[in-house]
Amino acid sequence: MTDDRPADRLDADGEFGFEPAVSDRLAASRPARRRRGGVRRRLTGFALLAATLGTIGGGYALLAPASGAADTTSSSADIAAGRQLYNTSCITCHGANLQGVDGRGPTLVGVGSASVYFQVSTGRMPAPNQGAYELRKPPKFNDQQARQLGAFVQSVGGGPQVPAAGENLVADSSKLADGGQLFRLNCASCHGATGHGAPLSAGKIAPSLMEANDTQIYTAMLSGPENMPVFSDNEITPDQKKEIIAYVQYLQHSKDPGGAGLARIGPVSEGLVVWSVGLGALMLVILWIGSKS
C-alpha cells in the first residue's frame, strides 16, 4: 500500500512514517525542568539540615550544664581595681598579658576568676617561689580584692567564673547522704575519708579541707589547683557540688562523741595509740629501774 502524503510531510514524520507522541519542544524542556527541580530539592535539603542543626544546638545550649560556674558579671570598676592589684603584685611572675614568665609563673590565660579566687583567698598566691606544693597561708588580699583580681583575669583570658558573692553554695540537709557518696567517690581518694588531707607523690599533698570555706571548695572543683583534677559542671553538676560542700561542712563542724578525734578514724586507732604510748612508757620505766639497780 502506497502513502499518498507529500514527500516533505513524510520527511517531517521521520523514517517510521508518523509524528512522535512527544514533540521536540517538550523533550527540550525536560532537562531544564529537571535542573530546576534538582536545585529546589537541594535548597530544601539545606534548609531542613540547617533547621535540624539549629534545633539540636539550641536544645543542647538550654539543657546541657555549663562548663563553669554560673555566669557572673563584673563591673568596670572591679576590673580596673583588679588590674591595678595585678600590676602591683602579679605582673612580675605572670607577665603583662597573663602569658606567664618562664621560670617564674605559668600563664593565666583561661584559668578564670575561679582559679584566681582560690589561689589568692587561701594565701597560696602571691607565692615567694615555685615549688611542688604551695601551703595555705594567711591571705595577702581580702575577699573583695581577690574577686577584683579574678575579674581582671577573667576579662582578659576568660575561664571558669567564681560564684557571685552571697550566692548559696550549700545544699540543704536532706542531700547530706548524697553529698557523702559523691565525696567518697570523687574526693576521698586524695583528701582522705575525713577530709583531713593526705600525702601524694612527688612531694605534693592533698590539703586538709577543715579550713576551706564554701567558695574555696567550689572554685577548687572548677579550677583543679595543682594536682587536683578539674570537675566541670558537665562532670559534677552545680547542685552536686553544693551537696559535696554540705558534706564537707558536716565533717568540719561535727564532733566525735568522746575521746580524742584522731581525724575521725575511729576507736580502734585511738586504742592502738593508747596501747603504743602505754607500752613505750612501760619500757622506759623498766629501763630506768634496771639502770638504778
NORJO-V834923 format. One record per residue. N is the residue number from 1. RES is the residue in one small letter. D_LAST is the distance of its C-alpha to the last C-alpha in Angstrom with 2 decimals. Layout:
n:N res:RES d_last:D_LAST
n:N res:RES d_last:D_LAST
This chain:
n:1 res:m d_last:156.55
n:2 res:t d_last:156.93
n:3 res:d d_last:155.06
n:4 res:d d_last:157.52
n:5 res:r d_last:154.93
n:6 res:p d_last:155.58
n:7 res:a d_last:153.82
n:8 res:d d_last:151.81
n:9 res:r d_last:150.50
n:10 res:l d_last:149.56
n:11 res:d d_last:147.57
n:12 res:a d_last:145.73
n:13 res:d d_last:144.79
n:14 res:g d_last:143.30
n:15 res:e d_last:143.75
n:16 res:f d_last:143.13
n:17 res:g d_last:146.10
n:18 res:f d_last:144.30
n:19 res:e d_last:142.34
n:20 res:p d_last:138.50
n:21 res:a d_last:137.01
n:22 res:v d_last:134.55
n:23 res:s d_last:136.26
n:24 res:d d_last:135.17
n:25 res:r d_last:134.27
n:26 res:l d_last:131.90
n:27 res:a d_last:130.27
n:28 res:a d_last:129.69
n:29 res:s d_last:128.04
n:30 res:r d_last:125.41
n:31 res:p d_last:123.06
n:32 res:a d_last:123.05
n:33 res:r d_last:122.19
n:34 res:r d_last:119.41
n:35 res:r d_last:118.01
n:36 res:r d_last:118.14
n:37 res:g d_last:116.53
n:38 res:g d_last:113.75
n:39 res:v d_last:112.96
n:40 res:r d_last:112.95
n:41 res:r d_last:110.56
n:42 res:r d_last:108.18
n:43 res:l d_last:108.24
n:44 res:t d_last:107.61
n:45 res:g d_last:104.69
n:46 res:f d_last:103.14
n:47 res:a d_last:103.57
n:48 res:l d_last:101.91
n:49 res:l d_last:99.01
n:50 res:a d_last:98.48
n:51 res:a d_last:98.62
n:52 res:t d_last:96.11
n:53 res:l d_last:93.64
n:54 res:g d_last:94.05
n:55 res:t d_last:93.40
n:56 res:i d_last:90.27
n:57 res:g d_last:88.91
n:58 res:g d_last:89.66
n:59 res:g d_last:88.05
n:60 res:y d_last:84.88
n:61 res:a d_last:84.72
n:62 res:l d_last:85.05
n:63 res:l d_last:82.72
n:64 res:a d_last:80.04
n:65 res:p d_last:76.95
n:66 res:a d_last:76.75
n:67 res:s d_last:74.27
n:68 res:g d_last:72.89
n:69 res:a d_last:72.30
n:70 res:a d_last:75.21
n:71 res:d d_last:77.77
n:72 res:t d_last:77.40
n:73 res:t d_last:79.56
n:74 res:s d_last:78.57
n:75 res:s d_last:80.81
n:76 res:s d_last:82.09
n:77 res:a d_last:80.28
n:78 res:d d_last:76.90
n:79 res:i d_last:77.69
n:80 res:a d_last:78.72
n:81 res:a d_last:75.59
n:82 res:g d_last:73.48
n:83 res:r d_last:75.33
n:84 res:q d_last:74.55
n:85 res:l d_last:70.83
n:86 res:y d_last:70.87
n:87 res:n d_last:72.59
n:88 res:t d_last:70.06
n:89 res:s d_last:66.78
n:90 res:c d_last:67.42
n:91 res:i d_last:70.31
n:92 res:t d_last:68.30
n:93 res:c d_last:66.32
n:94 res:h d_last:68.73
n:95 res:g d_last:72.07
n:96 res:a d_last:75.23
n:97 res:n d_last:76.46
n:98 res:l d_last:73.15
n:99 res:q d_last:73.35
n:100 res:g d_last:69.83
n:101 res:v d_last:68.82
n:102 res:d d_last:67.39
n:103 res:g d_last:63.76
n:104 res:r d_last:63.57
n:105 res:g d_last:64.44
n:106 res:p d_last:66.20
n:107 res:t d_last:69.64
n:108 res:l d_last:70.05
n:109 res:v d_last:73.36
n:110 res:g d_last:73.19
n:111 res:v d_last:69.74
n:112 res:g d_last:71.42
n:113 res:s d_last:70.40
n:114 res:a d_last:67.79
n:115 res:s d_last:65.61
n:116 res:v d_last:66.16
n:117 res:y d_last:65.18
n:118 res:f d_last:61.94
n:119 res:q d_last:60.83
n:120 res:v d_last:61.87
n:121 res:s d_last:60.82
n:122 res:t d_last:57.27
n:123 res:g d_last:56.96
n:124 res:r d_last:56.73
n:125 res:m d_last:59.97
n:126 res:p d_last:60.75
n:127 res:a d_last:57.98
n:128 res:p d_last:56.77
n:129 res:n d_last:56.75
n:130 res:q d_last:57.03
n:131 res:g d_last:53.97
n:132 res:a d_last:52.98
n:133 res:y d_last:52.27
n:134 res:e d_last:53.21
n:135 res:l d_last:50.79
n:136 res:r d_last:52.16
n:137 res:k d_last:52.55
n:138 res:p d_last:54.32
n:139 res:p d_last:58.00
n:140 res:k d_last:60.20
n:141 res:f d_last:63.29
n:142 res:n d_last:63.93
n:143 res:d d_last:65.31
n:144 res:q d_last:68.94
n:145 res:q d_last:68.45
n:146 res:a d_last:66.68
n:147 res:r d_last:69.70
n:148 res:q d_last:72.10
n:149 res:l d_last:70.44
n:150 res:g d_last:70.65
n:151 res:a d_last:74.31
n:152 res:f d_last:75.14
n:153 res:v d_last:73.39
n:154 res:q d_last:75.06
n:155 res:s d_last:78.46
n:156 res:v d_last:78.16
n:157 res:g d_last:76.35
n:158 res:g d_last:76.38
n:159 res:g d_last:73.76
n:160 res:p d_last:71.92
n:161 res:q d_last:72.31
n:162 res:v d_last:69.87
n:163 res:p d_last:70.88
n:164 res:a d_last:72.77
n:165 res:a d_last:70.88
n:166 res:g d_last:70.61
n:167 res:e d_last:71.20
n:168 res:n d_last:69.23
n:169 res:l d_last:66.88
n:170 res:v d_last:65.06
n:171 res:a d_last:66.37
n:172 res:d d_last:66.46
n:173 res:s d_last:63.80
n:174 res:s d_last:65.89
n:175 res:k d_last:65.12
n:176 res:l d_last:61.34
n:177 res:a d_last:60.87
n:178 res:d d_last:63.21
n:179 res:g d_last:61.29
n:180 res:g d_last:58.01
n:181 res:q d_last:59.60
n:182 res:l d_last:61.03
n:183 res:f d_last:57.71
n:184 res:r d_last:55.88
n:185 res:l d_last:58.67
n:186 res:n d_last:59.09
n:187 res:c d_last:56.08
n:188 res:a d_last:52.86
n:189 res:s d_last:52.53
n:190 res:c d_last:51.81
n:191 res:h d_last:50.81
n:192 res:g d_last:48.71
n:193 res:a d_last:49.59
n:194 res:t d_last:48.45
n:195 res:g d_last:50.07
n:196 res:h d_last:46.88
n:197 res:g d_last:47.69
n:198 res:a d_last:46.24
n:199 res:p d_last:45.98
n:200 res:l d_last:48.94
n:201 res:s d_last:49.71
n:202 res:a d_last:50.39
n:203 res:g d_last:48.17
n:204 res:k d_last:50.09
n:205 res:i d_last:48.97
n:206 res:a d_last:50.79
n:207 res:p d_last:50.15
n:208 res:s d_last:49.13
n:209 res:l d_last:52.12
n:210 res:m d_last:50.49
n:211 res:e d_last:52.15
n:212 res:a d_last:55.47
n:213 res:n d_last:58.58
n:214 res:d d_last:61.45
n:215 res:t d_last:63.65
n:216 res:q d_last:60.87
n:217 res:i d_last:60.12
n:218 res:y d_last:63.85
n:219 res:t d_last:64.56
n:220 res:a d_last:61.59
n:221 res:m d_last:63.09
n:222 res:l d_last:66.47
n:223 res:s d_last:65.37
n:224 res:g d_last:62.34
n:225 res:p d_last:60.23
n:226 res:e d_last:58.25
n:227 res:n d_last:57.08
n:228 res:m d_last:58.47
n:229 res:p d_last:61.69
n:230 res:v d_last:64.81
n:231 res:f d_last:65.71
n:232 res:s d_last:69.37
n:233 res:d d_last:71.34
n:234 res:n d_last:72.78
n:235 res:e d_last:69.33
n:236 res:i d_last:67.80
n:237 res:t d_last:70.51
n:238 res:p d_last:70.28
n:239 res:d d_last:69.83
n:240 res:q d_last:66.98
n:241 res:k d_last:65.31
n:242 res:k d_last:65.53
n:243 res:e d_last:63.96
n:244 res:i d_last:60.99
n:245 res:i d_last:60.63
n:246 res:a d_last:60.72
n:247 res:y d_last:57.84
n:248 res:v d_last:55.81
n:249 res:q d_last:56.48
n:250 res:y d_last:55.16
n:251 res:l d_last:51.92
n:252 res:q d_last:51.68
n:253 res:h d_last:52.26
n:254 res:s d_last:50.91
n:255 res:k d_last:47.44
n:256 res:d d_last:44.90
n:257 res:p d_last:45.06
n:258 res:g d_last:41.38
n:259 res:g d_last:38.01
n:260 res:a d_last:37.58
n:261 res:g d_last:40.60
n:262 res:l d_last:38.96
n:263 res:a d_last:42.45
n:264 res:r d_last:43.77
n:265 res:i d_last:42.41
n:266 res:g d_last:41.45
n:267 res:p d_last:38.70
n:268 res:v d_last:37.33
n:269 res:s d_last:36.12
n:270 res:e d_last:34.80
n:271 res:g d_last:32.75
n:272 res:l d_last:31.52
n:273 res:v d_last:30.37
n:274 res:v d_last:28.55
n:275 res:w d_last:26.90
n:276 res:s d_last:25.89
n:277 res:v d_last:24.53
n:278 res:g d_last:22.68
n:279 res:l d_last:21.20
n:280 res:g d_last:20.19
n:281 res:a d_last:18.58
n:282 res:l d_last:16.66
n:283 res:m d_last:15.40
n:284 res:l d_last:14.32
n:285 res:v d_last:12.36
n:286 res:i d_last:10.65
n:287 res:l d_last:9.95
n:288 res:w d_last:8.77
n:289 res:i d_last:6.26
n:290 res:g d_last:5.21
n:291 res:s d_last:5.52
n:292 res:k d_last:3.78
n:293 res:s d_last:0.00
